[in-house]
Structure formats: structure tokens, C-alpha cells
């Protein structure tokens, strides 16, 4: 008797991601906490869970702190507004991590 093959999700069922490139404040100490708090204040806990933000990369380029944030495509506008209200600047949006690095 053959075993049933377990397959992953169909591509049509997966969440579409977008990658935001963010310029952070110079005095920012904890990047993750700063981003989380700004999104939670604007769209709440349920919106935060649906947006599913994940920090992909942080670093320093040309004396500026940056972060690459992965979010659900449907919540792109809400997340961008919540970050701008906290003083975090979004300098670019891309569909892949590799292409998002061109904004740096």
C-alpha cells in the first residue's frame, strides 16, 4: 500500500508578501519594539496579526539605520500610515527581498 503524499499549500492559497525598506530614527535603540508599537497603536492587535509583520534585516548604510519589513500585501497601506505616524520613513516597497535592497 502506497503512502499518501502530503503536499504544501497551493500557490493561490498563500499570502502575498511585500517588503518595505524603512529608514529609522537615529535615536532608535530597539528597532523591533519601535515598529511593533507603531503598528499596534494604529491598526490594533487583530490588524497586527493579519498584517503579519516580520523584520527580515536591519543594519546601517551610509550612516543611516534601516530595516526591511515583510508584511501581508492587503495591509500595505495601513502599515505604511502607522509607521509614518511614528516618524519612521518608508523609502521603498518591493515584491522580493533582493529587489528591495536597491532602495538602500
N, C-alpha and C positions, 0 to 999 in steps of 0.2 A: 504494500500500500504506500503510495507516494504522500509525502508531507505537503501540506498546502503552503504555498509561498506567501509570505507576508510582505506586502508592498507598502511603500510610504504613501503620503498624500498625493493626490493628483495635483498637477501644477495649477489648475483652476481653483483649487481649494486653499492654496497657500496665500498668506498675507503678502501683499506687495509692500516692499520697504523703500524708503527714501533716506538718503544720507545728507544730513545738514552739517555744514562746516561753520563753526561758531568761533568768534573772537571774544575772549573773556576779559573781564576787568583785570587790571594789573594787580589789585589788592586781593584777588580771589585766592583763598587758601585751599578749600575743599571744593573741587570742581563738581563732583557728583552731587553733593548736598545742595550746592547753589542751583544747579539745573533742576534737580528734583523738586525743590521748594518752589521755584518759579512756576513750574508746570502744575503742581498740586494747587497752588493758590488760584490759578486761573480756571482750569478745567476740572478740578476735583479728583477724588480718588477713582471713581469709575472711569472718567475720561483718561486718567493716567494709565489705568490698566488696559484700556482699549488702544491707546496710542502706543503702548509697549516701548518706551524709550530705553535704549541701551547705548552706553558710551563705548564706542569702538576704539578710539585712540585719543590720547591727549599728548600735548607736547608744547615746545616753544620753537617758533620760527621767526627769524628776524626781530628778536626782542619782543615778540607778542605771543601770549598764551593762546592756544587754540584747542578745540575739541571737535571730534567727528561723532555725531549722534545719529543713531539709527532709529527711525520711527515708522509707524504704520502710515501708508500713503493717504488714507482717508482723514487723518488728523494733522496733516502738514500745516495747514493754515492756522489752526488753533494753537499748535505748539510754537510756531513762529511768533505769533502775537504774544503768547505768555512769556517767551524768552525776551522779546523786545521790551515788554513792560518791566522786566527785571534788569534791563540795561545790558543784556547780552546780545551782541550783534551777529546776525546770520549773514555770512558773506557768500554763500552758495548752497545750492541743492543739486543732488545728483542721484542717479539710479544705481550706481555702483561705487564701491569704496575707492577703487583705483582712479576713477574719473573725478571723484570728489577731492582728491589731493591736488588737482590742478588749480584749485582756488587758493592754495597756500603760497 
